[in-house]
Amino acid sequence: MPDAPLPAARPLRAFAILLTGLVFFALMDALGKSLAAQMGTPLISFFRHAVHAVLMLAIVGPSLGKALIHTRRPALQIVRGLMLAGFTLSFFSALGYLPQAEATAIAFITPFFVMLLAGPTLGERVTLWRWLGAAGGFAGMLLLLRPEANLNPTGVSFALITVACSIVFQLLTRKLSSLPGETTAATLMITALVGTVVSGLTLPLMPIWGGWPETWTPLMGLQLLAIGVCGTISQLCLVRAYYWSSASFVAPLTFLQIVGAAAAGWLFFDDLPDPWGALGIAVICASGIASMMAETHLAKRRAR
């Protein structure tokens, strides 16, 4: 069955769903960073998408049948899948060279451009509070990426490729979520299938893209499976957050993922940001929360 028509905006609901997704994004990235030291990125990316596809088939496949891959816009769905595959390959590669918080911060140039492009490409009205929220998040990111950070150029290059893929991916996510006949299940399934195929085609590059693992362990297998599970949950949350609000509202709030990245870096890699980095994270959090509160207030006023 298709999703219901796009409802009136529910900023608080979108924020709660998005926050859940960001937690799983941070866990997935931490697992990817750990595995990137042991194997090439194509294999990590393949498991991330293949597990996603298998879970979708097992959980909703029996009830949805062919509807699981039904779409009226196959071109848009395939491009979205290609963008996520490119994002996954480039971001996990970046994590092999950069700390998790810094890699995530570079990737979060994306929401700023998504907000800028949401008006001309999606016809959304960008409010002053959204501009201020995105500008605050961008300023916080600059504190994290000050010149003396001495980041690895190769890692930065991979992170910038991630940004380009993510911009197109997020805009298409919002576009598809607002089109009649496009379901959340089909969007997730087609993305997983495209990502599995693309990642599978890059597996022959493993010898020059990180290499195959020297030895296999049960823990390594569990980590690969967990990446797929976390990726599935995080993508579902992202799609539903865009369903309940607009791209120019959701995008600034995704800056909060940097907080999760910093926490994961500390928990799993004993890597804490310095005082300037901590200030940047605080600015990002404050900007996201202020934007959410302002949008909630405006939504209530419009509903009266």
N, C-alpha and C positions, 0 to 999 in steps of 0.2 A: 504494500500500500504506500502511496506517496505521502510525504510529510504534509502536515497542515500548511495552509498559506502562511506567509510571513506575518507574525503577530505584531501588536504594538510593542515598542521597545520596553524591555525590562532590564535596566542597567544592573541592578543588584543581583538578579539571577545570572546574568551573563558574567558578572565578576566572580561569583561563587564557582561557577562551572569552569571558568578560565583558570582560577587559582588552583583548582584540583588538577587540571591539565598541566599547569606549570610545574607542580611537584613531580609529576611523572616524567616530564621533559628533563628536569634536573637529574633524576635518577637514571634515566636512559643515557644522558650525556656522560655521567660519571662512569657508568658501565662501559661505554664506548671508549672513554679515555683510558681506562684500565686495560681493555683488550687491545687498543691500538699499539701498546707497547709489546704485544705478543704476536700480532698478526696483521696482515694488510687490511685496509679499509674495505675493499670490495666484499670480503667475506662477512664482515660485520654488517654492512649494508644489506647484503643478501638475506641474512637471518632476520634483520629488523623488518624487512618487507614480507618475506616468506611466512614468518610466524603470524604476522598481521593477517595475511590472506587466509591461512589455515584456520585461525580463530574465527574469522568472519564466516567462512564456510561451515564450520562446526556449530557456531552459536545461532546464526540467523539464516544460514543457507537452507535448512530443511523447511522453514516456515515461509521464506520469501521466494525460493525457487529462482526462476529466471529474472524476477524483479530485482534480485541482488545486483545484477549488472545492467539493468535497463536504464537507458539515458536518452534524452532527446538531443543532447549536445555532446556527442562522443569526442569531438575535437577538443572542446574545452576541458573535458574530463581527462583526456590523454595528456594534454599539455600540463595540467595540474599535477598529474602523476610524474611526468618527466621532471618538473620543477622540484618536487619533493625528493626524487631520486638523486638529482644533482645536489640538492641541499644536504642530504644525508651523506653522500660520498665526500663532499668538500668539507662539511663541518667535522665529521669524525677524523678526517685527515688533519684539519687544523688542530684538533685536540691532541694529536700526536706531537705537536710542536709548541703549543701554548698552554698555560694554565687554564683551567675550566672557566674561571670568572672572566679572564681577559678575552678568551675566545668568544664567550657568550656576549660580552660587551660590544665587541666589534660587530657581531651578527645583529646587534640591536640598533644599528643604524637603520635597519629595516622599518620599524614602526614609524619613524619620522617621515620616510618617503611614502609609506603606505597612506599616512594621513594626508600628505600633500596631494597624492594622486587619487584619493577617494572621491574628491569633488569632480575633477574632469572626466574620470573613467567610469565612476559608478553613480554620479549625479547626487552624491550625498552632501548635505549642508554641514560644513565644518564650523563649529561654534568657537567663540573666543576661548572658552575654558578648555576645549580640546587642543587648540593651538598652544595655550599656556602649559598644559600638561605635557604635551609632546616636547615643547621647548625645554621644560625643566628636566625631563628624562634625558634629552640629548645633552644638556649641560652636565648632568651627572655622569653620563658616559664619557664625556671629554675628560673629566677628572680621573676616571679610571685609565684612560688611554693617553695620559700626558707623555711628552717625548722621552723623558728619562726612564720610562718603563722598559726600553730596550727589547721590544718584542721580536721574535724570530721572523724574518721577512717571508720565508716560505709559509709559515703558519698564517701570517697576516694575509698573504695572497689567497690561500685556501678560504680564509674567513670572508674575504671580499667576494669571492665567487659565491659563497653561501648567501651573502646579502642579496646579490642579483637574483638568485633563484627564489629566495624567500619573498622578495617584493612581489614577483609575479604570482607566486603560490598563494599568498595571503589575499591578494586582490581577486584571484579566481575563486578562492574559497567563499568569500562574501558574495561574489556574483552568482555562483552556482546555488548557494543556500537561499537566494532570493528568487530563483527562477521556478515557475510551476513545472511539476513533473520530475524534478530532480530530488532524489531522496538522500538522506544522510547515509543510509546503508550502501547505496550504489556509489556514492562519492568516495566513501572509505574503501570499498572493495576494488573499484577500478584503480584507485591510487595504489593500493597494495599490489595489484597484479602488474601494473606498469613498473612499479619500483622493483618487483621481483625479477622481471624480465631484464630491465636495464642493469641491475646489479649482477645478475647472472652472466650477462654479456661481458662484464668487466672482470670476471673471475680469472680469465687467462692472463690478466695483467698483474696478478698477485706477486709473481717473482720480482717485479720492479716497483710494486706499489705496497711495500711493507713486508712482503714475503709470507709464506705459509708458516703456521706454528711449528716450532721444532718438536714439541711433544704435546699431546692432547691430554687434558685432565677432565674429570667429571665436573669440576667447578667451572671450567671454561665453557663447557656445554650448557650448563645452567645459566651462566651469564649471557650467552648468546640468545637463549630462549627468553630470558628476562628482558633483554633489549626489545624483542618483538612484542612482548606483552605491554611493556611501558609505552612503546610507540603507539600501539593500538589505542590504549586508553587516552593518551594525550591527544591524539588526532580526533577522537570522538568528542572530547571536551572542547577542542578548538572549533570544530564544526558547529557544535551546539551553542557555543558562546556567540559566534557570528550570527546564528539563527535568532538569538534573543536581543541582539543589538547591532549597531553599525560598525563598519570597519574603522572609521575615524574615532569611535569610542573604545573599541576593543584593542586596537593597535597600541595606543599609549600605555595601556595597562600591562601589556606583555613585557614591558621593561622590568616588571617585578621578577621575571625569570632570572635576572642577574643575581637577585638575593638568593634564590635557590641554588644557583651555580656556585656562589661564594660559600654557602653552607655545605654543599656537597664537597667542594674542594677542601674545606677544613676537615670534614668528617672522614673522607676517604683518602685524602692525599696530604693532610696536615699543611695545607696551603692557605694562609690567611692574607687578605688584602692589607696593605699598609694604611696609615691614617688617612691619606688623601683618597685612597680607594674606598675606604669605609665611608668617607664623606660623600663620595660619588654615589654609593649605594643608598645612603640616607636621602640624598636629593631625589634620586629616582623613585624611591618609595613614596616620599612626600608628594611628588608630582602626580604619581598614579592615583593615590588615594584622594587627593584634592580634585582631580579630574572626575573620578567616580562620584564623589559626593555632589559636585556641582551638576553633573548630568542627571543624577537621581532627583535632585531638587527641580531641575527644569522639566523632567518627565512628569513629575507630580503636578506642576503648575499647568502643563499642557492638558493633563487629564481632567482638570477641574471644569 
